[in-house]
Amino acid sequence: MTMIRLTAAQAMVKYLAAQCNEDGEPFLAGIWAIFGHGNVAGIGEALYAERDNFQTWRGHNEQTMCHAAIAYAKQSGRRRAMAVTSSIGPGALNMVTAAALAHVNRLPLLMIPGDVFAGRGPDPVLQQIEDFDDGTISANDCFKPVTRYFDRITRPEQLLTALPRAFRTMTDPADCGPVCLSFCQDVQAEAYDWPVDFFTETIWRTRRPYPDPVEIADVTALLKAAKKPVIVAGGGTHYSGATGALQAFAEAHQVPVVESQAGKSALAWDHPMNLGPVGVTGASSANIACAEADLVLGVGTRFQDFTTGSWNLFQNPAHKLVSLNVAAYDAMKHGAVPLCCDALVGLEMLSEALEDHTFTAPDPKLKTDWFAAVDPLTAAPQDDHLPSDQQVIGAVQRASGPDSVVMCAAGTMPGELHKLWKAARPGGYHMEYGFSCMGYEIAGAMGIKMAQPDRDVICMLGDGSYMMANSELATAVMMGIKITVVITDNRGYGCINRLQMGCGGAEFNNMLDHSYHEAPANIDFAAHAAAMGAAAVHVATIAELEEALARSKEATGPFVVVIDTNPYPSTPDGGHWWDVAVPEVSERAEVRRARAAYEAQIKARAIN
């Protein structure tokens, strides 16, 4: 056996560069790195040596570097991913939130934080967390509950098993999620004789598990017995590349489709079988269909509470729940009849089993009524009042094209975009709403553009999310990544303020004007973005916004538009109850009334 002598870090980087997907592309597009003690000497030197074979980028925050990597993987349909490395201590722990985001969304992410010395000679090393009762604990143990695979590398030869396990996890559709290889810093620098075959190019094929014959027969029988089925399309529809199969199934059998946040854009917005967004932030058309359905077929969805209206949406007492999901964990939720398989395979086999069986097509008036109610909200205003978020969405929609990707993550915009955005084709709507992580937006937009450079990427976020994490805007400037960023400044956390009021609470500690501060907030977001090198403009009206969006098309890097908005209006149509516990005891009459309404909804769910 031919051997080669390398440090553990050199061997790891050489292995990472040799892993490919079935399209022949490197599975890892590269690695984001912020160096510090714990990774600069070992991993840093190894990355420098392989700089022509394995790309390294430098960001400004470990969490947002991970966000960029996650968005890249999501927009790539999980066929490609990125790695991220950090120093030990705070650098590593900055990645934990992002690890949870990737875990919730079932997305591949390889995190390689430095760790303490395996030999323990200099203990306690700078930034080391000491557990008084367990000498094996380090800060990186925080990754364990938010990763799909965790390994601590305390010997070089452990990489011979740890690295293949990491790639199996990231490329297995049923087990896909984040991986943490916690790399002890002294081990990174240790040399070892490695078999040359370990670095041979490896192809990681996306598996397409087929369903159990009994399960496909059971679900087919349930569908044939149903009168009013509905399909809930989730993110797995995109990851499986099953959007075409979904459209073919819906058309062949006349089954209406509703879309979760992750599933939105699975069908074009104007497709007759697409009844629109579902659940708490859903359209009346979709929610009426779900309330009446006697069979609900989830395709690649986790059935999150926003999708199910906190499990109060499916009102038909005779309804059956079926879950087509590649992960058995998700396929069995809430007593669903499971169809555990790949989404594309499952839809094709179900369609074949149904033969020419069709259902009554949805009433087109459901969609007509919905758009008649909400289209006026996005129209250009005829007055000079402070614009609403809906009017901003309308302006952005009019400026977008079929290749545009609108993206967001938290605050007011996810609910409004889910209801109002008209996605023209798959991949045109990128919403991180599994974890709804403020600060994902700008870094995520950068990752989307890196995944699909030819698409027009529009990032929509509020002032709150911008303040949470904006530093990768400077990275986008330095890397020449063209994204359009629309910041709606409503001077606080408008979404949560409305939720607070909706639960009977007083406006408190959400809006900047309702918080205890010595001086009123007066943040010039356009000036801030410009200071980081972006082209930036503050506009006062929707007409000015549209003019700015037209100019953004000529930009070569990030283009930021800031517009002040009214924090109070939200789309009154559609939507569904969401379970947010209201206090049983309060001096406020508003809270007591909200509690009574809450208890009525809880009782209705118990009955259903």
C-alpha positions, 0 to 999 in steps of 0.5 A: 500500500502506497503511503503519504506523510501529511499532518492531520489537517493537511490530510483532511483538506486533501480529502475534502477537495476529492469528494464529488457529487454525482454530477462530477462537481466537488460536493464542497464548493469551498470553506469559509474561515475565520482564523484564530488560535486553534485553527490558524496554524494547523488548518490555516497552513493546510488550506494555504497549501491547497488554495489552488484546489480548494477555495477559502473565503473569509467572512466577518462572523462565524454564524453568518459564514455558516448562514451563507453556506446553508443558503448555498446548500438550500438553493443547490437542492442539497447537491452541493455544500460548504464547510466552515472553520473557526477557532476555539471558544467564542468563534466555535460557539458563534456557529451553534445557532447556525448549526441548529438552523441547518438541523431544523431545515435538514441541510448539509453543513460541515463545521470544523471548529478548533478544539482544546489540546488532546494532550492537555499539556497547556490546560487550561488553554486560552478560551477553554471551558472547564467542566469541573466534573468531566475532563473530556468536555469542551465548549464544542460539546454544545454542538452535539444536540444541534448536529446530525453527526459529531466527532472529536478528533483526538488522533490523526487516524480517526479521520479515516473513519470520521470523514466518510461518516461526515459525508455520508450524513451530509449526502444521505437524504434521510439523515441530512443535516449539519456535521461538526468535526471538533478538531483538537489543535495539537492533533491538527499539526500531528503527522501520520502516514496515510494510504494514498487511496484515501484521497482518491476522488469519491462520488457521493450519489443522492440515494432515492429510497423506494417505498415499502410495497405495503405502504404504497398499497395502503396509501393508494387505497386511502387516496382512492377512497378519498373524495377531497384530498389535498397535497401539502408541498414542503421543502423536501419537494425541492430537495428531491427535485420532485417539483415536476413530478408534483405538477404531473401528479396534480394535473393527472389526478386533479389534486390541489396543492398548497405550499408551506414556507419551504415548499413555496414555488414548487408550482408556479403561483398561477398554476390552476392546481396551486391554491397557494400558501397554507397555514398561519400565514396562508391564503384563504384558498389553501386553508379552506381546501385544507379545512374541507379535505378528507385526506391530507397528503404531506410531501416532504414536509415536517408539518411545522405548526405554522403549516398546520395552524398548530394542528387546528387547520384540518377541520374535517373530522373524517380526515386522514393524514398521510406523510410522504417523507424520506425520513421515517421520523417525519413520516410518522408524525401525529399518527400519519400513515407513512409513505417513507421514501424519496418524494420524486419516486413516491409521487411517480409510484403513487400516480402509477398506482392510481392509474386514471383515477381523478378527483374533482378539481378545486373551485377556481373561485377560491383563487379568484377571491383570494387575489381579488382580496389581496392584490389591492394591498400590493398596488402602488399607493395613491397617497403619500402615507407611510408605505406598508410592507405589502406595498413594498412587496408589490413594488419589488414584485413588479421589478422582479423577473422570472429568474428572480429569487426573493429571500427572507428569514424572520420578522414581518416579511416571511408572513407577508411574502408567503401570502403575497409573493408570486413565485414564477418557477421552482427556486424563486422563493427562498425562506428560512422559516424552519428556525426563523433566524434573524440575521440569516438574510444578508449572508443567505442572499450571498450564499444563494447568489454563489449557488446560482450566479445567473439569478437575480437575488433580492433580500428583504429584511427589516431593520431589526434583522439588519441590526442583528447581522449585517457584516457580510454585506462588506464580504459581498462587496469585497467578493463582488457579489451582486445582491439587492437588499431591501430594508424596511425600517419600521423602527423596531420589531413590528411583527412581535409588537403586533403579536404582543398586541394580539395577545392582549399585551401592551406595546412594550419593549419591541418598538424603539419608541416604546423602550427605555432608552436615553435618546431616540433611535435615529439610525441611517441604514443607507449611510451604514451600508454605504460605509461598508462599500455597498451602493445604498439609497434611502427612499421615501415613497413607493415610486422612489423605491421602484426607481431605485430598484430599476437602478439596482439592475446596473449595479455590479455589487450589493445594492441596498435600498432603505424605505421607512414603513408603517409597523402596524398594517398586516394582510387581513385576509387569509391566515389561521390561528397560531398557538401562542399561550396567553396568560390565565391571570392578568390585570388587563381586560385585553389579556383576559379577552385574549385568553378567552379566545385562546381557550376556545381555540384550544377546545376546538383543537381538542375536538378535532 
